[in-house]
């Protein structure tokens, strides 16, 4: 019996303190010729491809500028991350450390970041070693498509996976929605821009202010047979 935990990244595992916004500003300046500030641009829950598309549209650029904007963002992101004081969110490392010792538990990113963007963030904050593969944003993907791809990948590695042993952990309504698309149990954490009260309205399986200490986390999401191996 394998338990699969699909993790969102931004606002769930870590905060980059909006380093990504600085990378996007550099990308649109260089590719789209726009000096607009993105301080008020809402990125929570959007995939990187959706962000690039919206920025190109708002800057009056053609569709052929979307992919170059996205690629330049990926190139700029690693240098922007050290410029901001981001951090790993509470209890994340403790939980991931415990999961490494559980052979029947798999952790995979299910994120709106591109694979390159996700790797840059996870590497910078020392989390890349906890994950092997994942499902990421590609051009034209929405979160439902990414979620289905994540489930297919998990099944290819671990065989048939029961819905009650599949979890999507995220900080936005779109994380909750994509989890429901694959019939996963959804864990909503209010460590991003959405409050707990706002997240509860989307009917997640479990809604919490932040990820708890490992004992509480595993008592909630793990079958006794798996949690007992800790």
C-alpha positions as CSV (number, residue, x, y, z in Angstrom):
1,X,0.0,0.0,0.0
2,X,1.6,3.3,-1.2
3,X,0.6,6.7,0.1
4,X,1.3,9.5,-2.4
5,X,1.7,13.1,-1.3
6,X,1.5,15.6,-4.1
7,X,3.0,19.0,-3.0
8,X,2.5,22.5,-4.3
9,X,5.7,24.6,-3.9
10,X,5.1,28.3,-3.5
11,X,3.2,29.1,-0.3
12,X,3.1,25.5,0.7
13,X,6.7,24.3,1.0
14,X,8.5,27.6,0.8
15,X,8.2,31.4,0.3
16,X,10.6,33.1,-2.1
17,X,9.6,36.5,-0.8
18,X,8.4,37.3,-4.4
19,X,11.7,36.5,-6.0
20,X,9.7,35.1,-8.9
21,X,8.1,38.4,-9.4
22,X,11.5,40.1,-9.9
23,X,12.4,37.4,-12.4
24,X,9.1,38.0,-14.3
25,X,9.7,41.8,-14.3
26,X,13.1,41.2,-15.8
27,X,11.7,38.8,-18.4
28,X,9.0,41.2,-19.6
29,X,11.4,44.1,-19.6
30,X,13.8,42.2,-21.8
31,X,11.4,40.2,-24.0
32,X,8.3,42.4,-24.1
33,X,9.9,45.9,-23.6
34,X,7.7,46.7,-20.6
35,X,8.9,48.3,-17.4
36,X,5.6,47.7,-15.6
37,X,5.7,46.8,-11.9
38,X,4.2,43.5,-10.9
39,X,3.7,44.3,-7.3
40,X,0.0,44.0,-7.6
41,X,-0.1,41.2,-10.2
42,X,-1.8,38.1,-8.7
43,X,0.3,35.0,-9.3
44,X,-1.1,32.7,-6.5
45,X,-2.6,29.5,-8.1
46,X,-1.5,30.4,-11.6
47,X,0.8,28.2,-13.6
48,X,4.0,29.7,-15.0
49,X,2.5,29.3,-18.5
50,X,-0.6,31.1,-17.5
51,X,1.4,34.0,-16.0
52,X,3.5,34.3,-19.2
53,X,0.3,34.3,-21.2
54,X,-1.4,37.0,-19.1
55,X,1.7,39.2,-19.1
56,X,2.1,39.0,-22.9
57,X,-1.6,39.8,-23.3
58,X,-1.5,42.8,-20.9
59,X,1.7,44.1,-22.6
60,X,0.0,43.9,-26.0
61,X,2.4,41.3,-27.3
62,X,1.7,38.5,-29.7
63,X,1.3,34.8,-28.9
64,X,4.8,34.2,-30.2
65,X,6.2,36.1,-27.3
66,X,4.8,33.9,-24.6
67,X,7.4,31.1,-24.7
68,X,10.4,33.4,-25.0
69,X,9.0,35.3,-21.9
70,X,8.7,32.1,-20.0
71,X,12.1,30.9,-21.0
72,X,13.8,34.2,-20.0
73,X,12.0,34.0,-16.6
74,X,13.5,30.5,-16.1
75,X,17.0,31.9,-16.9
76,X,16.6,34.9,-14.5
77,X,15.1,33.1,-11.6
78,X,18.2,31.5,-10.1
79,X,19.9,34.8,-9.8
80,X,16.8,36.5,-8.3
81,X,16.3,33.9,-5.5
82,X,19.3,35.0,-3.4
83,X,18.3,38.6,-3.7
84,X,15.2,38.0,-1.5
85,X,14.9,36.7,2.0
86,X,12.7,33.7,1.4
87,X,12.4,30.7,3.7
88,X,11.2,27.1,4.0
89,X,7.8,27.2,5.7
90,X,7.2,25.8,9.2
91,X,7.5,22.0,9.8
92,X,8.1,21.3,6.1
93,X,11.7,19.9,6.5
94,X,10.7,17.9,9.6
95,X,7.9,16.2,7.7
96,X,10.0,15.6,4.6
97,X,12.8,14.2,6.7
98,X,10.4,11.6,8.2
99,X,9.0,10.7,4.8
100,X,12.4,9.8,3.5
101,X,12.4,6.9,6.1
102,X,9.0,5.6,5.0
103,X,9.3,3.2,2.1
104,X,5.6,3.1,1.4
105,X,5.3,6.9,1.1
106,X,6.1,8.9,-2.1
107,X,6.4,12.6,-2.3
108,X,6.1,14.4,-5.6
109,X,5.7,18.1,-6.6
110,X,2.5,18.9,-8.3
111,X,3.0,22.5,-9.2
112,X,2.3,25.3,-11.5
113,X,6.0,26.0,-11.8
114,X,7.9,24.8,-14.8
115,X,10.3,21.9,-14.2
116,X,13.2,24.4,-14.5
117,X,11.6,26.9,-12.2
118,X,10.7,24.3,-9.6
119,X,14.2,22.8,-9.6
120,X,15.7,26.3,-9.1
121,X,13.4,27.0,-6.1
122,X,13.8,23.6,-4.5
123,X,17.5,23.6,-4.9
124,X,18.0,27.1,-3.5
125,X,16.1,26.2,-0.4
126,X,17.7,22.8,0.1
127,X,14.6,20.7,-0.7
128,X,15.4,19.1,-4.0
129,X,16.7,16.0,-2.5
130,X,13.3,15.1,-1.0
131,X,11.7,14.6,-4.4
132,X,12.2,12.4,-7.4
133,X,10.4,13.8,-10.5
134,X,7.0,15.4,-10.4
135,X,4.4,17.1,-12.6
136,X,5.0,20.7,-13.7
137,X,3.6,23.4,-15.9
138,X,4.0,23.1,-19.6
139,X,2.7,25.5,-22.3
140,X,-1.1,25.3,-22.4
141,X,-1.4,23.2,-19.3
142,X,-3.9,24.0,-16.6
143,X,-3.7,22.6,-13.1
144,X,-6.2,19.9,-13.8
145,X,-4.0,18.6,-16.6
146,X,-0.9,18.8,-14.4
147,X,-2.8,16.8,-11.7
148,X,-3.8,14.1,-14.1
149,X,-0.2,13.8,-15.3
150,X,1.0,13.6,-11.7
151,X,-1.4,10.7,-10.9
152,X,-0.3,8.9,-14.1
153,X,3.3,9.3,-13.1
154,X,2.7,8.0,-9.6
155,X,0.8,5.0,-10.9
156,X,3.5,4.2,-13.4
157,X,5.9,4.0,-10.4
158,X,3.8,2.5,-7.7
159,X,1.0,0.7,-9.4
160,X,-2.7,1.3,-8.6
161,X,-3.1,3.9,-5.9
162,X,-6.3,4.2,-3.8
163,X,-7.9,7.6,-3.7
164,X,-7.9,7.6,0.1
165,X,-4.1,7.2,0.0
166,X,-3.6,10.1,-2.4
167,X,-3.2,13.7,-1.1
168,X,-2.8,17.1,-2.8
169,X,-1.3,19.6,-0.4
170,X,-1.5,23.3,-1.4
171,X,-2.3,26.8,-0.4
172,X,-4.8,28.0,-3.0
173,X,-8.3,27.2,-4.1
174,X,-6.8,25.9,-7.4
175,X,-4.8,23.3,-5.5
176,X,-8.0,22.1,-3.9
177,X,-9.7,22.0,-7.2
178,X,-7.0,20.1,-9.0
179,X,-6.9,17.6,-6.2
180,X,-10.6,16.9,-6.5
181,X,-10.1,16.3,-10.3
182,X,-8.1,13.2,-9.4
183,X,-10.3,12.3,-6.4
184,X,-7.4,13.0,-4.0
185,X,-7.8,14.1,-0.4
186,X,-7.0,17.8,-0.4
187,X,-5.0,19.4,2.4
188,X,-5.2,23.2,2.4
189,X,-2.6,25.2,4.3
190,X,-3.1,29.0,4.9
191,X,0.6,29.8,4.5
192,X,0.2,31.6,1.2
193,X,-2.0,34.6,0.4
194,X,-5.3,32.9,1.2
195,X,-6.7,32.9,4.8
196,X,-8.0,29.7,6.4
197,X,-11.5,31.0,6.2
198,X,-11.2,31.6,2.5
199,X,-9.8,28.2,1.9
200,X,-12.5,26.4,3.9
201,X,-15.1,27.8,1.5
202,X,-13.7,25.4,-1.2
203,X,-14.3,22.3,1.0
204,X,-10.9,20.8,1.3
205,X,-10.6,17.4,3.1
206,X,-8.4,19.1,5.8
207,X,-7.8,22.8,6.3
208,X,-5.0,24.1,8.6
209,X,-3.2,27.4,9.4
210,X,0.2,25.7,8.6
211,X,1.6,22.3,8.4
212,X,1.7,20.8,11.9
213,X,4.4,18.9,13.6
214,X,5.1,15.5,12.0
215,X,3.2,13.5,14.7
216,X,0.0,15.4,14.0
217,X,0.5,15.4,10.3
218,X,1.1,11.6,10.0
219,X,-1.7,10.8,12.4
220,X,-4.1,12.6,10.0
221,X,-2.8,11.5,6.5
222,X,-1.3,8.1,7.0
223,X,-2.9,4.7,7.4
224,X,-1.9,3.1,10.7
225,X,0.0,0.4,8.9
226,X,2.2,3.0,7.2
227,X,2.5,5.6,10.1
228,X,3.6,2.7,12.4
229,X,6.8,2.4,10.4
230,X,8.1,5.8,11.6
